[in-house]
């Protein structure tokens, strides 16, 4: 059990710093408060709950609660340590523990660089390189189910560069959290979402990714085969 929290200071940090810094919506705040109330304020580091239970107690629909969990995880407020039929294991971070990261897509080249169309972004390049599939579980991506993930998290010094960004689905982005990419791939194997051949292929792809030039030319990137050894 962790030390007793200073609830007054916690509330001030939430209202004065965290909420305006991250732009948390009223619904995100409500779910964050609910999870905080039933974990850290009780001296627990984690909350074990199903999405259905969270939805019921927070007063949201199942789909809204699922999306809110994803949003809070992407903003660094939560960590999803595991997910199963029995429920999620969720860790909630306090304001002082949260690293605020910009979510705006970063251009591949500075504006005005004549070697690149002005509208080209990391997202376009990464999605094309990864063949519109989740880098981790290999499911096909759709516009409403696509994230960019830092293989090495920015909190650990990872750069926003071609060699450190992959396309992934919401589920994998949520589950991976700050895990090393190789460890996360092995967890997908253990849970049955990847077979042995697929795991080997993804680890090989990860190794190849880490040797990708930081800012390749767009022409060369377009001609390169998708970064995957599975077909």
C-alpha positions in Angstrom: 0.0 0.0 0.0 1.4 3.4 -1.0 1.7 6.4 1.4 -1.5 8.3 2.2 -2.1 10.9 -0.6 -2.6 14.6 0.1 -6.1 14.7 -1.4 -6.3 18.5 -1.3 -3.0 18.9 -3.2 -4.1 16.1 -5.6 -7.3 18.0 -6.4 -5.4 21.2 -7.0 -2.9 19.4 -9.3 -5.8 17.9 -11.2 -7.8 21.0 -11.7 -4.9 23.5 -12.1 -2.5 21.5 -14.1 -3.5 18.1 -15.5 -7.0 18.9 -16.9 -6.0 22.1 -18.7 -2.7 20.7 -19.9 -4.2 17.6 -21.5 -7.5 19.1 -22.4 -9.5 16.4 -20.7 -13.2 16.3 -21.6 -15.9 16.1 -19.0 -16.3 12.4 -19.7 -12.6 11.7 -19.6 -12.4 13.5 -16.3 -15.4 11.5 -14.9 -13.8 8.1 -15.8 -10.4 9.2 -14.6 -11.9 10.3 -11.2 -13.8 7.0 -10.9 -10.7 4.8 -11.5 -8.6 7.1 -9.2 -11.3 6.8 -6.5 -11.3 3.0 -6.6 -7.5 2.5 -6.8 -5.0 5.1 -5.6 -7.4 6.7 -3.1 -7.8 3.3 -1.5 -4.1 2.7 -1.4 -4.1 0.4 -4.4 -1.8 0.8 -7.4 -4.2 -1.0 -9.8 -7.9 -1.5 -10.5 -9.2 -4.8 -11.8 -12.5 -4.2 -13.6 -14.4 -5.1 -16.8 -15.3 -2.4 -19.3 -19.0 -3.3 -18.6 -18.6 -2.6 -14.9 -16.8 0.6 -15.5 -19.5 1.7 -17.9 -22.2 0.8 -15.4 -20.7 2.7 -12.4 -19.5 5.7 -14.5 -22.8 6.0 -16.2 -21.6 5.6 -19.8 -22.3 3.2 -22.6 -19.8 0.3 -23.1 -18.5 1.7 -26.4 -18.0 5.2 -24.9 -16.2 3.7 -21.9 -13.9 1.7 -24.1 -13.1 4.8 -26.2 -12.5 6.9 -23.0 -10.1 4.3 -21.7 -8.1 4.5 -25.0 -8.1 8.2 -24.9 -6.9 8.4 -21.3 -4.2 5.8 -22.0 -3.0 7.7 -25.0 -2.8 10.9 -23.0 -0.7 9.1 -20.3 -3.3 9.1 -17.5 -3.7 5.3 -17.4 -1.7 2.2 -18.1 -3.5 -0.9 -19.2 -1.3 -3.8 -17.8 -3.5 -6.7 -19.1 -6.8 -7.4 -20.7 -8.8 -10.6 -20.6 -12.4 -11.9 -20.4 -12.1 -11.5 -16.6 -11.4 -7.8 -17.1 -8.7 -5.1 -17.4 -5.9 -4.5 -15.0 -5.6 -0.7 -15.0 -3.0 1.5 -13.3 -3.9 5.2 -12.9 -1.2 7.8 -12.8 -1.2 10.9 -10.6 -0.7 14.4 -12.2 3.0 14.4 -11.0 3.6 11.1 -12.7 2.1 12.0 -16.1 4.4 13.1 -18.9 2.4 15.4 -21.2 3.2 14.6 -24.8 2.1 16.4 -27.9 -0.2 14.4 -30.1 -0.1 16.5 -33.2 1.4 14.7 -36.2 4.9 15.8 -37.1 5.8 16.6 -40.6 8.5 14.4 -42.2 10.4 17.4 -43.5 10.3 21.1 -42.5 7.8 23.2 -44.4 9.3 24.5 -47.6 11.7 21.6 -48.1 11.6 21.2 -51.9 12.3 17.4 -51.7 8.9 16.7 -50.1 5.3 17.6 -50.8 4.2 20.1 -48.1 1.2 17.9 -47.1 3.3 14.8 -46.5 3.3 13.6 -42.9 4.8 10.9 -40.8 1.4 9.2 -40.7 1.2 8.9 -44.5 4.7 7.5 -44.8 4.4 5.1 -41.9 0.9 3.7 -43.0 2.3 3.1 -46.5 5.4 1.4 -45.1 3.4 -0.8 -42.8 1.0 -1.7 -45.6 -2.1 -0.4 -43.7 -1.7 -3.2 -41.1 -1.1 -3.1 -37.4 2.7 -3.5 -36.9 2.0 -5.7 -33.9 -1.0 -7.9 -34.4 -1.2 -7.5 -38.2 -4.9 -6.8 -38.4 -5.9 -4.5 -41.3 -6.3 -0.9 -40.2 -9.2 1.4 -40.9 -9.3 5.2 -40.5 -11.3 4.8 -37.2 -8.9 2.2 -35.9 -5.5 3.6 -36.6 -2.8 5.0 -34.2 0.9 5.8 -34.5 3.0 4.3 -31.8 6.4 5.2 -30.6 8.3 1.9 -30.4 10.6 3.4 -27.8 8.3 5.7 -25.8 9.1 9.4 -25.8 9.2 9.2 -22.0 12.3 6.9 -22.4 14.0 9.1 -25.0 12.4 7.7 -28.1 12.3 10.1 -31.1 9.5 11.0 -33.4 11.2 9.5 -36.4 10.5 7.0 -39.2 12.6 4.4 -37.4 10.7 4.8 -34.1 7.1 5.1 -35.4 4.8 2.2 -36.4 1.1 2.0 -37.4 -1.0 0.1 -35.0 -4.6 -0.6 -34.0 -6.2 1.1 -31.0 -6.1 -2.2 -29.0 -2.4 -2.8 -29.4 -1.6 0.9 -28.7 -3.7 0.7 -25.5 -2.2 -2.6 -24.3 1.4 -1.9 -25.2 1.7 1.2 -23.0 5.4 1.7 -22.2 6.4 -1.9 -22.7 9.4 -2.5 -24.9 8.1 -3.5 -28.4 9.7 -7.0 -28.3 8.2 -7.8 -24.9 4.8 -6.7 -26.1 5.1 -8.9 -29.2 5.9 -11.9 -27.0 2.9 -11.1 -24.8 0.7 -11.2 -28.0 2.2 -14.7 -28.7 1.5 -15.9 -25.2 -2.1 -14.7 -25.4 -2.5 -16.6 -28.7 -2.8 -13.5 -31.0 0.4 -14.4 -32.8 1.7 -17.8 -33.7 5.3 -18.8 -33.7 6.0 -17.9 -37.3 4.2 -14.6 -36.9 6.2 -13.8 -33.8 9.5 -14.5 -35.5 8.3 -12.3 -38.5 7.4 -9.4 -36.2 10.7 -9.6 -34.3 12.6 -9.6 -37.6 10.5 -6.6 -38.8 11.2 -4.8 -35.5 15.0 -5.4 -36.0 14.8 -4.1 -39.6 12.8 -1.0 -38.4 15.5 0.0 -36.0 18.0 0.1 -38.9 15.7 2.4 -41.0 17.3 5.8 -41.7 15.7 8.5 -39.6 14.6 10.7 -42.5 14.6 8.6 -45.8 13.7 10.3 -49.1 10.0 9.9 -49.9 10.8 8.4 -53.3 13.0 5.7 -51.7 10.4 5.1 -49.0 7.6 4.6 -51.6 9.6 2.1 -53.5 10.7 0.1 -50.5 8.7 -3.1 -49.7 6.5 -3.0 -46.6 8.4 -3.7 -43.5 7.2 -7.2 -42.9 8.4 -10.7 -43.6 4.9 -12.2 -43.3 2.6 -12.4 -46.3 
